[in-house]
């Protein structure tokens, strides 16, 4: 029986960037937990995982800042629509961008969103937008 070659760089990358345990990785790659542990100790996986989490936290903070800026811009645009300064089409486009950004933030967030963090964009007058 031929010995299977384990892609250790791939295993390490998954450990550092995802929230996988040694047990999960061992099952997925068909190796023992001891093998995973040995490679992790030799190559200092744990220290690198922390740095990956710090980057993820920074990414989430940045996305939240951008989302707040977009929300402010959307509110200003809505006020301008009421004053007749901005077209409804431009407001609709901004709402689409905001929804996309909100979806991205949810996928990056580890915890479940709370009601206070949920953004819902409701736009009426669909007939007017179709022009």
Residue pairs with C-beta under 8 A, 6 or more apart in sequence:
4 30
6 29
6 30
6 31
6 35
7 29
8 39
11 25
11 29
11 36
11 39
12 39
12 40
12 43
12 45
14 20
14 25
15 22
15 25
15 36
15 40
15 45
15 49
16 45
16 48
16 49
16 52
17 52
19 110
22 33
22 36
22 37
22 40
23 33
25 36
26 32
26 33
26 35
26 36
39 45
40 46
56 108
59 108
60 105
60 108
60 109
63 101
63 104
63 105
63 108
64 105
66 101
67 98
67 101
67 102
67 105
67 119
70 94
70 97
70 98
70 101
71 98
71 119
73 94
74 91
74 94
74 95
74 98
77 86
77 90
77 91
77 94
78 91
80 86
81 87
81 88
81 91
88 125
88 128
88 129
89 129
91 123
92 123
92 129
95 121
95 123
98 119
98 121
99 119
99 121
102 119
106 113
123 129
